[in-house]
Amino acid sequence: MDTTTFAEVSGNIATIGYGLAAIGPGIGIGIVAGKTVEGMARQPEMAGRLQTTMFLGIAFTEVLAFIGIATPFIFG
């Protein structure tokens, strides 16, 4: 395998790796938002507090995607 082909393969593997790493946070954010809406429907008076907690949960979940995109640059 020559150098050009190897570079293309390793680049594609990194892209697929990030795609797989982005699936988890995407699902997590969907679950967090869905459960927040469910909680707001059950107790509308807690909507403000639930929304704040939701944004914190989304931020922590999104950090996983940022780690996934930064990892190939750090170790590559």
PQR file of N, CA, C, O and H, with PARSE charges and radii, in Angstrom:
ATOM      1  N   MET A   1       0.855  -1.168   0.000 -0.4000 1.5000
ATOM      2  CA  MET A   1       0.000   0.000   0.000 -0.0000 2.0000
ATOM      3  C   MET A   1       0.903   1.233   0.000  0.5500 1.7000
ATOM      4  O   MET A   1       1.761   1.377   0.870 -0.5500 1.4000
ATOM      5  N   ASP A   2       0.710   2.106  -0.963 -0.4000 1.5000
ATOM      6  CA  ASP A   2       1.569   3.286  -1.024 -0.0000 2.0000
ATOM      7  C   ASP A   2       1.108   4.351  -0.028  0.5500 1.7000
ATOM      8  O   ASP A   2       0.056   4.217   0.599 -0.5500 1.4000
ATOM      9  H   ASP A   2       0.013   1.989  -1.670  0.4000 1.0000
ATOM     10  N   THR A   3       1.895   5.388   0.104 -0.4000 1.5000
ATOM     11  CA  THR A   3       1.657   6.406   1.125 -0.0000 2.0000
ATOM     12  C   THR A   3       0.350   7.163   0.903  0.5500 1.7000
ATOM     13  O   THR A   3      -0.369   7.454   1.859 -0.5500 1.4000
ATOM     14  H   THR A   3       2.749   5.497  -0.405  0.4000 1.0000
ATOM     15  N   THR A   4       0.043   7.479  -0.340 -0.4000 1.5000
ATOM     16  CA  THR A   4      -1.179   8.234  -0.632 -0.0000 2.0000
ATOM     17  C   THR A   4      -2.420   7.443  -0.246  0.5500 1.7000
ATOM     18  O   THR A   4      -3.340   7.980   0.371 -0.5500 1.4000
ATOM     19  H   THR A   4       0.628   7.242  -1.117  0.4000 1.0000
ATOM     20  N   THR A   5      -2.442   6.180  -0.608 -0.4000 1.5000
ATOM     21  CA  THR A   5      -3.594   5.342  -0.285 -0.0000 2.0000
ATOM     22  C   THR A   5      -3.740   5.190   1.223  0.5500 1.7000
ATOM     23  O   THR A   5      -4.852   5.228   1.749 -0.5500 1.4000
ATOM     24  H   THR A   5      -1.694   5.744  -1.110  0.4000 1.0000
ATOM     25  N   PHE A   6      -2.617   5.018   1.920 -0.4000 1.5000
ATOM     26  CA  PHE A   6      -2.664   4.870   3.372 -0.0000 2.0000
ATOM     27  C   PHE A   6      -3.208   6.139   4.026  0.5500 1.7000
ATOM     28  O   PHE A   6      -3.993   6.055   4.972 -0.5500 1.4000
ATOM     29  H   PHE A   6      -1.713   4.987   1.492  0.4000 1.0000
ATOM     30  N   ALA A   7      -2.803   7.310   3.536 -0.4000 1.5000
ATOM     31  CA  ALA A   7      -3.300   8.572   4.090 -0.0000 2.0000
ATOM     32  C   ALA A   7      -4.797   8.717   3.846  0.5500 1.7000
ATOM     33  O   ALA A   7      -5.523   9.197   4.717 -0.5500 1.4000
ATOM     34  H   ALA A   7      -2.166   7.378   2.769  0.4000 1.0000
ATOM     35  N   GLU A   8      -5.263   8.307   2.671 -0.4000 1.5000
ATOM     36  CA  GLU A   8      -6.688   8.393   2.375 -0.0000 2.0000
ATOM     37  C   GLU A   8      -7.485   7.463   3.273  0.5500 1.7000
ATOM     38  O   GLU A   8      -8.554   7.832   3.760 -0.5500 1.4000
ATOM     39  H   GLU A   8      -4.673   7.917   1.964  0.4000 1.0000
ATOM     40  N   VAL A   9      -6.973   6.258   3.495 -0.4000 1.5000
ATOM     41  CA  VAL A   9      -7.673   5.292   4.348 -0.0000 2.0000
ATOM     42  C   VAL A   9      -7.710   5.786   5.787  0.5500 1.7000
ATOM     43  O   VAL A   9      -8.755   5.710   6.432 -0.5500 1.4000
ATOM     44  H   VAL A   9      -6.105   5.957   3.099  0.4000 1.0000
ATOM     45  N   SER A  10      -6.597   6.289   6.302 -0.4000 1.5000
ATOM     46  CA  SER A  10      -6.586   6.743   7.691 -0.0000 2.0000
ATOM     47  C   SER A  10      -7.476   7.974   7.868  0.5500 1.7000
ATOM     48  O   SER A  10      -8.101   8.129   8.918 -0.5500 1.4000
ATOM     49  H   SER A  10      -5.747   6.351   5.778  0.4000 1.0000
ATOM     50  N   GLY A  11      -7.546   8.847   6.866 -0.4000 1.5000
ATOM     51  CA  GLY A  11      -8.447   9.997   6.944 -0.0000 2.0000
ATOM     52  C   GLY A  11      -9.898   9.570   6.958  0.5500 1.7000
ATOM     53  O   GLY A  11     -10.709  10.135   7.693 -0.5500 1.4000
ATOM     54  H   GLY A  11      -7.039   8.721   6.013  0.4000 1.0000
ATOM     55  N   ASN A  12     -10.234   8.572   6.146 -0.4000 1.5000
ATOM     56  CA  ASN A  12     -11.610   8.082   6.123 -0.0000 2.0000
ATOM     57  C   ASN A  12     -11.978   7.396   7.428  0.5500 1.7000
ATOM     58  O   ASN A  12     -13.114   7.505   7.888 -0.5500 1.4000
ATOM     59  H   ASN A  12      -9.576   8.114   5.548  0.4000 1.0000
ATOM     60  N   ILE A  13     -11.033   6.696   8.022 -0.4000 1.5000
ATOM     61  CA  ILE A  13     -11.300   6.034   9.298 -0.0000 2.0000
ATOM     62  C   ILE A  13     -11.564   7.072  10.383  0.5500 1.7000
ATOM     63  O   ILE A  13     -12.441   6.880  11.225 -0.5500 1.4000
ATOM     64  H   ILE A  13     -10.110   6.608   7.648  0.4000 1.0000
ATOM     65  N   ALA A  14     -10.809   8.175  10.369 -0.4000 1.5000
ATOM     66  CA  ALA A  14     -11.039   9.236  11.357 -0.0000 2.0000
ATOM     67  C   ALA A  14     -12.418   9.860  11.170  0.5500 1.7000
ATOM     68  O   ALA A  14     -13.094  10.183  12.148 -0.5500 1.4000
ATOM     69  H   ALA A  14     -10.096   8.332   9.685  0.4000 1.0000
ATOM     70  N   THR A  15     -12.833  10.028   9.925 -0.4000 1.5000
ATOM     71  CA  THR A  15     -14.152  10.599   9.653 -0.0000 2.0000
ATOM     72  C   THR A  15     -15.255   9.669  10.139  0.5500 1.7000
ATOM     73  O   THR A  15     -16.228  10.117  10.747 -0.5500 1.4000
ATOM     74  H   THR A  15     -12.285   9.766   9.131  0.4000 1.0000
ATOM     75  N   ILE A  16     -15.107   8.400   9.877 -0.4000 1.5000
ATOM     76  CA  ILE A  16     -16.096   7.421  10.341 -0.0000 2.0000
ATOM     77  C   ILE A  16     -16.098   7.368  11.864  0.5500 1.7000
ATOM     78  O   ILE A  16     -17.153   7.248  12.487 -0.5500 1.4000
ATOM     79  H   ILE A  16     -14.317   8.036   9.383  0.4000 1.0000
ATOM     80  N   GLY A  17     -14.913   7.457  12.459 -0.4000 1.5000
ATOM     81  CA  GLY A  17     -14.827   7.456  13.919 -0.0000 2.0000
ATOM     82  C   GLY A  17     -15.561   8.621  14.539  0.5500 1.7000
ATOM     83  O   GLY A  17     -16.257   8.460  15.542 -0.5500 1.4000
ATOM     84  H   GLY A  17     -14.056   7.554  11.953  0.4000 1.0000
ATOM     85  N   TYR A  18     -15.411   9.806  13.944 -0.4000 1.5000
ATOM     86  CA  TYR A  18     -16.137  10.955  14.484 -0.0000 2.0000
ATOM     87  C   TYR A  18     -17.636  10.799  14.260  0.5500 1.7000
ATOM     88  O   TYR A  18     -18.435  11.172  15.119 -0.5500 1.4000
ATOM     89  H   TYR A  18     -14.846   9.937  13.130  0.4000 1.0000
ATOM     90  N   GLY A  19     -18.019  10.252  13.116 -0.4000 1.5000
ATOM     91  CA  GLY A  19     -19.443  10.026  12.862 -0.0000 2.0000
ATOM     92  C   GLY A  19     -20.053   9.113  13.909  0.5500 1.7000
ATOM     93  O   GLY A  19     -21.165   9.350  14.382 -0.5500 1.4000
ATOM     94  H   GLY A  19     -17.370   9.949  12.418  0.4000 1.0000
ATOM     95  N   LEU A  20     -19.325   8.075  14.265 -0.4000 1.5000
ATOM     96  CA  LEU A  20     -19.811   7.173  15.312 -0.0000 2.0000
ATOM     97  C   LEU A  20     -19.805   7.861  16.674  0.5500 1.7000
ATOM     98  O   LEU A  20     -20.686   7.619  17.499 -0.5500 1.4000
ATOM     99  H   LEU A  20     -18.422   7.882  13.881  0.4000 1.0000
ATOM    100  N   ALA A  21     -18.807   8.721  16.909 -0.4000 1.5000
ATOM    101  CA  ALA A  21     -18.746   9.432  18.188 -0.0000 2.0000
ATOM    102  C   ALA A  21     -19.862  10.458  18.317  0.5500 1.7000
ATOM    103  O   ALA A  21     -20.241  10.812  19.434 -0.5500 1.4000
ATOM    104  H   ALA A  21     -18.091   8.916  16.239  0.4000 1.0000
ATOM    105  N   ALA A  22     -20.394  10.940  17.208 -0.4000 1.5000
ATOM    106  CA  ALA A  22     -21.459  11.945  17.253 -0.0000 2.0000
ATOM    107  C   ALA A  22     -22.838  11.323  17.448  0.5500 1.7000
ATOM    108  O   ALA A  22     -23.788  12.024  17.797 -0.5500 1.4000
ATOM    109  H   ALA A  22     -20.086  10.652  16.301  0.4000 1.0000
ATOM    110  N   ILE A  23     -22.956  10.028  17.228 -0.4000 1.5000
ATOM    111  CA  ILE A  23     -24.257   9.370  17.387 -0.0000 2.0000
ATOM    112  C   ILE A  23     -24.705   9.402  18.853  0.5500 1.7000
ATOM    113  O   ILE A  23     -25.864   9.699  19.143 -0.5500 1.4000
ATOM    114  H   ILE A  23     -22.185   9.459  16.945  0.4000 1.0000
ATOM    115  N   GLY A  24     -23.795   9.100  19.762 -0.4000 1.5000
ATOM    116  CA  GLY A  24     -24.132   9.069  21.184 -0.0000 2.0000
ATOM    117  C   GLY A  24     -24.651  10.393  21.713  0.5500 1.7000
ATOM    118  O   GLY A  24     -25.729  10.432  22.308 -0.5500 1.4000
ATOM    119  H   GLY A  24     -22.853   8.859  19.526  0.4000 1.0000
ATOM    120  N   PRO A  25     -23.912  11.486  21.513 -0.5600 1.5000
ATOM    121  CA  PRO A  25     -24.432  12.777  21.973  0.2800 2.0000
ATOM    122  C   PRO A  25     -25.735  13.177  21.292  0.5500 1.7000
ATOM    123  O   PRO A  25     -26.588  13.809  21.916 -0.5500 1.4000
ATOM    124  N   GLY A  26     -25.899  12.821  20.030 -0.4000 1.5000
ATOM    125  CA  GLY A  26     -27.154  13.139  19.340 -0.0000 2.0000
ATOM    126  C   GLY A  26     -28.339  12.452  19.990  0.5500 1.7000
ATOM    127  O   GLY A  26     -29.388  13.062  20.196 -0.5500 1.4000
ATOM    128  H   GLY A  26     -25.207  12.309  19.523  0.4000 1.0000
ATOM    129  N   ILE A  27     -28.166  11.189  20.310 -0.4000 1.5000
ATOM    130  CA  ILE A  27     -29.227  10.442  20.993 -0.0000 2.0000
ATOM    131  C   ILE A  27     -29.439  10.995  22.400  0.5500 1.7000
ATOM    132  O   ILE A  27     -30.573  11.132  22.858 -0.5500 1.4000
ATOM    133  H   ILE A  27     -27.314  10.693  20.142  0.4000 1.0000
ATOM    134  N   GLY A  28     -28.335  11.311  23.084 -0.4000 1.5000
ATOM    135  CA  GLY A  28     -28.432  11.843  24.443 -0.0000 2.0000
ATOM    136  C   GLY A  28     -29.178  13.160  24.511  0.5500 1.7000
ATOM    137  O   GLY A  28     -30.000  13.366  25.404 -0.5500 1.4000
ATOM    138  H   GLY A  28     -27.413  11.199  22.712  0.4000 1.0000
ATOM    139  N   ILE A  29     -28.895  14.057  23.569 -0.4000 1.5000
ATOM    140  CA  ILE A  29     -29.580  15.349  23.551 -0.0000 2.0000
ATOM    141  C   ILE A  29     -31.067  15.159  23.277  0.5500 1.7000
ATOM    142  O   ILE A  29     -31.904  15.852  23.857 -0.5500 1.4000
ATOM    143  H   ILE A  29     -28.227  13.890  22.844  0.4000 1.0000
ATOM    144  N   GLY A  30     -31.393  14.226  22.401 -0.4000 1.5000
ATOM    145  CA  GLY A  30     -32.802  13.939  22.133 -0.0000 2.0000
ATOM    146  C   GLY A  30     -33.525  13.432  23.364  0.5500 1.7000
ATOM    147  O   GLY A  30     -34.662  13.825  23.628 -0.5500 1.4000
ATOM    148  H   GLY A  30     -30.714  13.663  21.930  0.4000 1.0000
ATOM    149  N   ILE A  31     -32.877  12.568  24.112 -0.4000 1.5000
ATOM    150  CA  ILE A  31     -33.488  12.036  25.335 -0.0000 2.0000
ATOM    151  C   ILE A  31     -33.659  13.141  26.372  0.5500 1.7000
ATOM    152  O   ILE A  31     -34.713  13.250  26.999 -0.5500 1.4000
ATOM    153  H   ILE A  31     -31.953  12.249  23.897  0.4000 1.0000
ATOM    154  N   VAL A  32     -32.612  13.968  26.556 -0.4000 1.5000
ATOM    155  CA  VAL A  32     -32.682  15.055  27.539 -0.0000 2.0000
ATOM    156  C   VAL A  32     -33.813  16.022  27.201  0.5500 1.7000
ATOM    157  O   VAL A  32     -34.599  16.389  28.074 -0.5500 1.4000
ATOM    158  H   VAL A  32     -31.756  13.879  26.047  0.4000 1.0000
ATOM    159  N   ALA A  33     -33.897  16.431  25.944 -0.4000 1.5000
ATOM    160  CA  ALA A  33     -34.946  17.380  25.545 -0.0000 2.0000
ATOM    161  C   ALA A  33     -36.332  16.756  25.672  0.5500 1.7000
ATOM    162  O   ALA A  33     -37.272  17.414  26.119 -0.5500 1.4000
ATOM    163  H   ALA A  33     -33.259  16.133  25.235  0.4000 1.0000
ATOM    164  N   GLY A  34     -36.462  15.499  25.286 -0.4000 1.5000
ATOM    165  CA  GLY A  34     -37.757  14.825  25.377 -0.0000 2.0000
ATOM    166  C   GLY A  34     -38.240  14.685  26.808  0.5500 1.7000
ATOM    167  O   GLY A  34     -39.413  14.918  27.100 -0.5500 1.4000
ATOM    168  H   GLY A  34     -35.699  14.964  24.923  0.4000 1.0000
ATOM    169  N   LYS A  35     -37.345  14.308  27.690 -0.4000 1.5000
ATOM    170  CA  LYS A  35     -37.731  14.164  29.099 -0.0000 2.0000
ATOM    171  C   LYS A  35     -38.040  15.517  29.736  0.5500 1.7000
ATOM    172  O   LYS A  35     -38.882  15.607  30.629 -0.5500 1.4000
ATOM    173  H   LYS A  35     -36.392  14.118  27.452  0.4000 1.0000
ATOM    174  N   THR A  36     -37.358  16.569  29.278 -0.4000 1.5000
ATOM    175  CA  THR A  36     -37.663  17.901  29.798 -0.0000 2.0000
ATOM    176  C   THR A  36     -39.063  18.336  29.388  0.5500 1.7000
ATOM    177  O   THR A  36     -39.815  18.865  30.206 -0.5500 1.4000
ATOM    178  H   THR A  36     -36.674  16.496  28.552  0.4000 1.0000
ATOM    179  N   VAL A  37     -39.410  18.118  28.138 -0.4000 1.5000
ATOM    180  CA  VAL A  37     -40.757  18.464  27.674 -0.0000 2.0000
ATOM    181  C   VAL A  37     -41.795  17.641  28.427  0.5500 1.7000
ATOM    182  O   VAL A  37     -42.859  18.149  28.783 -0.5500 1.4000
ATOM    183  H   VAL A  37     -38.799  17.689  27.474  0.4000 1.0000
ATOM    184  N   GLU A  38     -41.487  16.386  28.666 -0.4000 1.5000
ATOM    185  CA  GLU A  38     -42.400  15.532  29.434 -0.0000 2.0000
ATOM    186  C   GLU A  38     -42.580  16.068  30.856  0.5500 1.7000
ATOM    187  O   GLU A  38     -43.695  16.096  31.378 -0.5500 1.4000
ATOM    188  H   GLU A  38     -40.623  15.973  28.378  0.4000 1.0000
ATOM    189  N   GLY A  39     -41.479  16.493  31.475 -0.4000 1.5000
ATOM    190  CA  GLY A  39     -41.566  17.065  32.818 -0.0000 2.0000
ATOM    191  C   GLY A  39     -42.335  18.375  32.845  0.5500 1.7000
ATOM    192  O   GLY A  39     -43.086  18.644  33.782 -0.5500 1.4000
ATOM    193  H   GLY A  39     -40.574  16.471  31.051  0.4000 1.0000
ATOM    194  N   MET A  40     -42.142  19.201  31.799 -0.4000 1.5000
ATOM    195  CA  MET A  40     -42.885  20.467  31.721 -0.0000 2.0000
ATOM    196  C   MET A  40     -44.378  20.222  31.544  0.5500 1.7000
ATOM    197  O   MET A  40     -45.199  20.988  32.050 -0.5500 1.4000
ATOM    198  H   MET A  40     -41.532  18.983  31.038  0.4000 1.0000
ATOM    199  N   ALA A  41     -44.729  19.168  30.835 -0.4000 1.5000
ATOM    200  CA  ALA A  41     -46.142  18.847  30.650 -0.0000 2.0000
ATOM    201  C   ALA A  41     -46.768  18.372  31.958  0.5500 1.7000
ATOM    202  O   ALA A  41     -47.943  18.630  32.219 -0.5500 1.4000
ATOM    203  H   ALA A  41     -44.063  18.546  30.424  0.4000 1.0000
ATOM    204  N   ARG A  42     -45.981  17.679  32.778 -0.4000 1.5000
ATOM    205  CA  ARG A  42     -46.511  17.182  34.047 -0.0000 2.0000
ATOM    206  C   ARG A  42     -46.589  18.278  35.106  0.5500 1.7000
ATOM    207  O   ARG A  42     -47.559  18.354  35.860 -0.5500 1.4000
ATOM    208  H   ARG A  42     -45.027  17.470  32.566  0.4000 1.0000
ATOM    209  N   GLN A  43     -45.554  19.134  35.158 -0.4000 1.5000
ATOM    210  CA  GLN A  43     -45.520  20.206  36.155 -0.0000 2.0000
ATOM    211  C   GLN A  43     -45.116  21.518  35.482  0.5500 1.7000
ATOM    212  O   GLN A  43     -43.937  21.872  35.475 -0.5500 1.4000
ATOM    213  H   GLN A  43     -44.766  19.073  34.546  0.4000 1.0000
ATOM    214  N   PRO A  44     -46.072  22.230  34.926 -0.5600 1.5000
ATOM    215  CA  PRO A  44     -45.754  23.472  34.209  0.2800 2.0000
ATOM    216  C   PRO A  44     -45.093  24.540  35.087  0.5500 1.7000
ATOM    217  O   PRO A  44     -44.350  25.381  34.581 -0.5500 1.4000
ATOM    218  N   GLU A  45     -45.354  24.513  36.386 -0.4000 1.5000
ATOM    219  CA  GLU A  45     -44.762  25.521  37.269 -0.0000 2.0000
ATOM    220  C   GLU A  45     -43.246  25.337  37.433  0.5500 1.7000
ATOM    221  O   GLU A  45     -42.558  26.257  37.877 -0.5500 1.4000
ATOM    222  H   GLU A  45     -45.957  23.830  36.798  0.4000 1.0000
ATOM    223  N   MET A  46     -42.731  24.177  37.086 -0.4000 1.5000
ATOM    224  CA  MET A  46     -41.289  23.908  37.175 -0.0000 2.0000
ATOM    225  C   MET A  46     -40.576  24.116  35.839  0.5500 1.7000
ATOM    226  O   MET A  46     -39.412  23.740  35.700 -0.5500 1.4000
ATOM    227  H   MET A  46     -43.290  23.430  36.725  0.4000 1.0000
ATOM    228  N   ALA A  47     -41.251  24.705  34.863 -0.4000 1.5000
ATOM    229  CA  ALA A  47     -40.697  24.810  33.508 -0.0000 2.0000
ATOM    230  C   ALA A  47     -39.368  25.555  33.481  0.5500 1.7000
ATOM    231  O   ALA A  47     -38.441  25.122  32.796 -0.5500 1.4000
ATOM    232  H   ALA A  47     -42.197  25.011  34.976  0.4000 1.0000
ATOM    233  N   GLY A  48     -39.252  26.655  34.203 -0.4000 1.5000
ATOM    234  CA  GLY A  48     -38.007  27.426  34.200 -0.0000 2.0000
ATOM    235  C   GLY A  48     -36.839  26.645  34.763  0.5500 1.7000
ATOM    236  O   GLY A  48     -35.741  26.660  34.206 -0.5500 1.4000
ATOM    237  H   GLY A  48     -40.005  27.007  34.760  0.4000 1.0000
ATOM    238  N   ARG A  49     -37.080  25.970  35.861 -0.4000 1.5000
ATOM    239  CA  ARG A  49     -36.017  25.178  36.489 -0.0000 2.0000
ATOM    240  C   ARG A  49     -35.638  23.977  35.619  0.5500 1.7000
ATOM    241  O   ARG A  49     -34.460  23.640  35.496 -0.5500 1.4000
ATOM    242  H   ARG A  49     -37.972  25.958  36.313  0.4000 1.0000
ATOM    243  N   LEU A  50     -36.630  23.342  35.026 -0.4000 1.5000
ATOM    244  CA  LEU A  50     -36.350  22.212  34.142 -0.0000 2.0000
ATOM    245  C   LEU A  50     -35.569  22.656  32.909  0.5500 1.7000
ATOM    246  O   LEU A  50     -34.684  21.941  32.437 -0.5500 1.4000
ATOM    247  H   LEU A  50     -37.587  23.616  35.126  0.4000 1.0000
ATOM    248  N   GLN A  51     -35.898  23.830  32.392 -0.4000 1.5000
ATOM    249  CA  GLN A  51     -35.202  24.323  31.207 -0.0000 2.0000
ATOM    250  C   GLN A  51     -33.729  24.596  31.524  0.5500 1.7000
ATOM    251  O   GLN A  51     -32.856  24.290  30.712 -0.5500 1.4000
ATOM    252  H   GLN A  51     -36.617  24.410  32.775  0.4000 1.0000
ATOM    253  N   THR A  52     -33.450  25.164  32.686 -0.4000 1.5000
ATOM    254  CA  THR A  52     -32.062  25.401  33.090 -0.0000 2.0000
ATOM    255  C   THR A  52     -31.303  24.092  33.207  0.5500 1.7000
ATOM    256  O   THR A  52     -30.177  23.972  32.726 -0.5500 1.4000
ATOM    257  H   THR A  52     -34.159  25.412  33.346  0.4000 1.0000
ATOM    258  N   THR A  53     -31.918  23.119  33.844 -0.4000 1.5000
ATOM    259  CA  THR A  53     -31.287  21.811  33.989 -0.0000 2.0000
ATOM    260  C   THR A  53     -31.094  21.146  32.636  0.5500 1.7000
ATOM    261  O   THR A  53     -30.092  20.463  32.418 -0.5500 1.4000
ATOM    262  H   THR A  53     -32.833  23.216  34.235  0.4000 1.0000
ATOM    263  N   MET A  54     -32.043  21.337  31.725 -0.4000 1.5000
ATOM    264  CA  MET A  54     -31.924  20.764  30.384 -0.0000 2.0000
ATOM    265  C   MET A  54     -30.711  21.344  29.663  0.5500 1.7000
ATOM    266  O   MET A  54     -29.953  20.607  29.031 -0.5500 1.4000
ATOM    267  H   MET A  54     -32.856  21.891  31.902  0.4000 1.0000
ATOM    268  N   PHE A  55     -30.523  22.666  29.756 -0.4000 1.5000
ATOM    269  CA  PHE A  55     -29.385  23.277  29.075 -0.0000 2.0000
ATOM    270  C   PHE A  55     -28.063  22.777  29.644  0.5500 1.7000
ATOM    271  O   PHE A  55     -27.099  22.598  28.900 -0.5500 1.4000
ATOM    272  H   PHE A  55     -31.138  23.264  30.269  0.4000 1.0000
ATOM    273  N   LEU A  56     -28.006  22.551  30.953 -0.4000 1.5000
ATOM    274  CA  LEU A  56     -26.798  21.971  31.543 -0.0000 2.0000
ATOM    275  C   LEU A  56     -26.571  20.550  31.033  0.5500 1.7000
ATOM    276  O   LEU A  56     -25.446  20.176  30.703 -0.5500 1.4000
ATOM    277  H   LEU A  56     -28.789  22.697  31.557  0.4000 1.0000
ATOM    278  N   GLY A  57     -27.632  19.768  30.972 -0.4000 1.5000
ATOM    279  CA  GLY A  57     -27.517  18.398  30.461 -0.0000 2.0000
ATOM    280  C   GLY A  57     -27.078  18.366  29.013  0.5500 1.7000
ATOM    281  O   GLY A  57     -26.257  17.532  28.630 -0.5500 1.4000
ATOM    282  H   GLY A  57     -28.547  20.071  31.241  0.4000 1.0000
ATOM    283  N   ILE A  58     -27.616  19.266  28.201 -0.4000 1.5000
ATOM    284  CA  ILE A  58     -27.212  19.335  26.794 -0.0000 2.0000
ATOM    285  C   ILE A  58     -25.749  19.742  26.687  0.5500 1.7000
ATOM    286  O   ILE A  58     -25.018  19.205  25.855 -0.5500 1.4000
ATOM    287  H   ILE A  58     -28.282  19.944  28.512  0.4000 1.0000
ATOM    288  N   ALA A  59     -25.313  20.686  27.522 -0.4000 1.5000
ATOM    289  CA  ALA A  59     -23.914  21.120  27.480 -0.0000 2.0000
ATOM    290  C   ALA A  59     -22.977  19.968  27.828  0.5500 1.7000
ATOM    291  O   ALA A  59     -21.973  19.761  27.146 -0.5500 1.4000
ATOM    292  H   ALA A  59     -25.907  21.122  28.198  0.4000 1.0000
ATOM    293  N   PHE A  60     -23.292  19.222  28.875 -0.4000 1.5000
ATOM    294  CA  PHE A  60     -22.440  18.098  29.255 -0.0000 2.0000
ATOM    295  C   PHE A  60     -22.447  17.005  28.194  0.5500 1.7000
ATOM    296  O   PHE A  60     -21.427  16.360  27.953 -0.5500 1.4000
ATOM    297  H   PHE A  60     -24.107  19.390  29.429  0.4000 1.0000
ATOM    298  N   THR A  61     -23.584  16.802  27.569 -0.4000 1.5000
ATOM    299  CA  THR A  61     -23.669  15.793  26.514 -0.0000 2.0000
ATOM    300  C   THR A  61     -22.901  16.237  25.276  0.5500 1.7000
ATOM    301  O   THR A  61     -22.258  15.421  24.615 -0.5500 1.4000
ATOM    302  H   THR A  61     -24.413  17.326  27.764  0.4000 1.0000
ATOM    303  N   GLU A  62     -22.964  17.513  24.964 -0.4000 1.5000
ATOM    304  CA  GLU A  62     -22.285  18.036  23.775 -0.0000 2.0000
ATOM    305  C   GLU A  62     -20.766  18.003  23.930  0.5500 1.7000
ATOM    306  O   GLU A  62     -20.043  17.953  22.935 -0.5500 1.4000
ATOM    307  H   GLU A  62     -23.486  18.176  25.501  0.4000 1.0000
ATOM    308  N   VAL A  63     -20.281  18.030  25.167 -0.4000 1.5000
ATOM    309  CA  VAL A  63     -18.840  17.927  25.405 -0.0000 2.0000
ATOM    310  C   VAL A  63     -18.310  16.618  24.824  0.5500 1.7000
ATOM    311  O   VAL A  63     -17.180  16.568  24.339 -0.5500 1.4000
ATOM    312  H   VAL A  63     -20.869  18.070  25.975  0.4000 1.0000
ATOM    313  N   LEU A  64     -19.112  15.565  24.870 -0.4000 1.5000
ATOM    314  CA  LEU A  64     -18.680  14.287  24.301 -0.0000 2.0000
ATOM    315  C   LEU A  64     -18.421  14.406  22.803  0.5500 1.7000
ATOM    316  O   LEU A  64     -17.475  13.811  22.287 -0.5500 1.4000
ATOM    317  H   LEU A  64     -20.030  15.605  25.265  0.4000 1.0000
ATOM    318  N   ALA A  65     -19.251  15.166  22.110 -0.4000 1.5000
ATOM    319  CA  ALA A  65     -19.036  15.368  20.676 -0.0000 2.0000
ATOM    320  C   ALA A  65     -17.772  16.180  20.433  0.5500 1.7000
ATOM    321  O   ALA A  65     -17.029  15.898  19.493 -0.5500 1.4000
ATOM    322  H   ALA A  65     -20.019  15.648  22.530  0.4000 1.0000
ATOM    323  N   PHE A  66     -17.517  17.181  21.264 -0.4000 1.5000
ATOM    324  CA  PHE A  66     -16.298  17.973  21.105 -0.0000 2.0000
ATOM    325  C   PHE A  66     -15.054  17.132  21.363  0.5500 1.7000
ATOM    326  O   PHE A  66     -14.042  17.291  20.680 -0.5500 1.4000
ATOM    327  H   PHE A  66     -18.120  17.410  22.028  0.4000 1.0000
ATOM    328  N   ILE A  67     -15.125  16.245  22.337 -0.4000 1.5000
ATOM    329  CA  ILE A  67     -14.004  15.339  22.586 -0.0000 2.0000
ATOM    330  C   ILE A  67     -13.806  14.422  21.390  0.5500 1.7000
ATOM    331  O   ILE A  67     -12.674  14.142  20.996 -0.5500 1.4000
ATOM    332  H   ILE A  67     -15.947  16.115  22.891  0.4000 1.0000
ATOM    333  N   GLY A  68     -14.906  13.955  20.814 -0.4000 1.5000
ATOM    334  CA  GLY A  68     -14.816  13.085  19.642 -0.0000 2.0000
ATOM    335  C   GLY A  68     -14.198  13.765  18.443  0.5500 1.7000
ATOM    336  O   GLY A  68     -13.470  13.127  17.682 -0.5500 1.4000
ATOM    337  H   GLY A  68     -15.826  14.183  21.135  0.4000 1.0000
ATOM    338  N   ILE A  69     -14.468  15.047  18.254 -0.4000 1.5000
ATOM    339  CA  ILE A  69     -13.891  15.745  17.104 -0.0000 2.0000
ATOM    340  C   ILE A  69     -12.445  16.168  17.387  0.5500 1.7000
ATOM    341  O   ILE A  69     -11.659  16.302  16.449 -0.5500 1.4000
ATOM    342  H   ILE A  69     -15.059  15.566  18.873  0.4000 1.0000
ATOM    343  N   ALA A  70     -12.078  16.380  18.638 -0.4000 1.5000
ATOM    344  CA  ALA A  70     -10.716  16.803  18.969 -0.0000 2.0000
ATOM    345  C   ALA A  70      -9.738  15.638  19.038  0.5500 1.7000
ATOM    346  O   ALA A  70      -8.542  15.829  18.818 -0.5500 1.4000
ATOM    347  H   ALA A  70     -12.716  16.271  19.400  0.4000 1.0000
ATOM    348  N   THR A  71     -10.214  14.450  19.335 -0.4000 1.5000
ATOM    349  CA  THR A  71      -9.333  13.297  19.509 -0.0000 2.0000
ATOM    350  C   THR A  71      -8.469  12.994  18.289  0.5500 1.7000
ATOM    351  O   THR A  71      -7.273  12.761  18.460 -0.5500 1.4000
ATOM    352  H   THR A  71     -11.185  14.294  19.514  0.4000 1.0000
ATOM    353  N   PRO A  72      -9.006  12.983  17.065 -0.5600 1.5000
ATOM    354  CA  PRO A  72      -8.122  12.715  15.917  0.2800 2.0000
ATOM    355  C   PRO A  72      -7.039  13.776  15.733  0.5500 1.7000
ATOM    356  O   PRO A  72      -5.944  13.465  15.265 -0.5500 1.4000
ATOM    357  N   PHE A  73      -7.332  15.019  16.097 -0.4000 1.5000
ATOM    358  CA  PHE A  73      -6.320  16.065  15.965 -0.0000 2.0000
ATOM    359  C   PHE A  73      -5.227  15.920  17.015  0.5500 1.7000
ATOM    360  O   PHE A  73      -4.066  16.234  16.755 -0.5500 1.4000
ATOM    361  H   PHE A  73      -8.222  15.272  16.477  0.4000 1.0000
ATOM    362  N   ILE A  74      -5.594  15.449  18.185 -0.4000 1.5000
ATOM    363  CA  ILE A  74      -4.613  15.293  19.258 -0.0000 2.0000
ATOM    364  C   ILE A  74      -3.726  14.074  19.017  0.5500 1.7000
ATOM    365  O   ILE A  74      -2.505  14.158  19.144 -0.5500 1.4000
ATOM    366  H   ILE A  74      -6.537  15.194  18.396  0.4000 1.0000
ATOM    367  N   PHE A  75      -4.335  12.951  18.672 -0.4000 1.5000
ATOM    368  CA  PHE A  75      -3.585  11.703  18.531 -0.0000 2.0000
ATOM    369  C   PHE A  75      -3.179  11.384  17.105  0.5500 1.7000
ATOM    370  O   PHE A  75      -2.469  10.405  16.872 -0.5500 1.4000
ATOM    371  H   PHE A  75      -5.327  12.883  18.568  0.4000 1.0000
ATOM    372  N   GLY A  76      -3.615  12.194  16.140 -0.4000 1.5000
ATOM    373  CA  GLY A  76      -3.344  11.897  14.736 -0.0000 2.0000
ATOM    374  C   GLY A  76      -2.129  12.521  14.174  0.5500 1.7000
ATOM    375  O   GLY A  76      -1.822  12.326  12.998 -0.5500 1.4000
ATOM    376  H   GLY A  76      -4.192  12.989  16.329  0.4000 1.0000
TER
END
